[in-house]
Amino acid sequence: MLSEKLEKALNEQVRIEAESSQVYLSMASWAEGKGLEGIAQFMYNQSDEERLHMLKLVKFINERGGHAYVSALNAPKTDFGSFQKMFHELLEHEIFVSNSINELVHVTLQEKDYATHNFLQWYVAEQIEEEALARNILDKINLIGNDKGGLYLFDRDIQQITANSAAIIPKA
């Protein structure tokens, strides 16, 4: 059984994950409108993934005897200026989500809810991968600079980048 405090905190995370899905959907639409089909597809995939994160939380809350709420969402911005700025915002957003997950884990320890603590470890690991992915992409973007040929290749190749490939640590 979830405590009232933890149920409220989990429902706040449901909202954050839903808004994350919307943010990435808006980024996908913006990129598609700019002819950046690879970046758009990457962002559509990110949006789908965030929605799945939200659903996983909803099911968990309900399975633990709580009630998951579907709340109003803040509308995401619709213009990102450049693909470089958009990916900087992606990293900033993932850091925000990581901080939110960390706060949620802290609440589980305060409430001595070790089952929920254990459940949230998946999200902790996922956020490590998401931040690594965003940093990896920004490294590639910095290599490209303003080279249009580099942008063309990046747009084509980003479809192959995944969170798992970005978080792989090379062996010494």
C-alpha positions, 0 to 999 in steps of 0.5 A, spaced: 500 500 500 502 506 498 502 512 503 498 518 501 505 522 500 508 517 496 502 516 491 502 524 490 509 524 488 508 518 484 502 522 480 507 528 479 512 523 476 506 521 471 505 528 469 512 529 468 513 523 464 507 525 460 509 532 459 516 529 457 512 525 451 509 532 449 516 536 449 519 530 444 513 530 440 513 538 439 521 537 437 519 531 432 514 536 429 519 542 429 524 537 426 520 534 421 517 541 418 525 543 417 526 537 413 530 533 418 527 527 418 532 523 421 532 527 427 524 527 427 524 520 427 529 520 433 524 525 437 518 521 435 521 515 438 523 519 444 516 521 445 513 514 445 518 512 450 516 517 455 509 515 454 511 508 456 515 510 462 508 514 464 504 508 463 509 504 467 508 508 473 500 509 472 500 501 472 505 501 478 501 506 482 494 502 481 497 495 482 500 498 489 493 500 491 493 507 489 490 511 484 494 514 478 491 520 476 491 523 469 492 531 469 492 537 465 499 538 462 503 544 460 503 545 453 510 545 450 514 550 446 513 549 438 520 553 436 527 551 438 531 556 433 536 550 431 537 543 432 543 544 436 539 548 441 533 543 441 538 538 443 541 542 448 534 543 451 533 535 450 539 534 455 537 540 460 530 536 460 533 529 461 537 532 467 530 535 470 527 528 469 533 525 473 533 530 479 525 529 479 526 521 479 532 522 485 527 526 489 522 521 488 527 515 490 528 520 496 521 520 498 521 512 498 526 512 503 523 517 508 516 513 507 520 506 508 517 503 502 522 499 499 518 496 494 517 502 490 524 504 492 526 497 488 521 499 482 524 506 481 531 503 480 529 502 473 528 509 472 534 511 475 538 507 470 534 509 465 536 516 466 543 515 466 542 512 459 538 518 457 543 523 459 549 519 456 545 519 450 544 526 450 551 528 451 553 523 446 549 527 441 551 534 443 558 531 442 557 529 435 553 536 434 559 540 436 564 536 431 559 538 426 559 545 427 555 549 421 557 544 416 551 542 412 554 536 409 555 534 417 548 535 418 546 531 412 550 525 415 548 526 422 540 527 420 541 520 417 545 517 422 541 519 428 536 514 427 541 508 429 543 512 436 540 509 442 540 510 449 543 503 450 549 505 445 550 511 448 551 508 455 556 503 453 563 504 456 568 501 452 573 496 455 580 498 456 
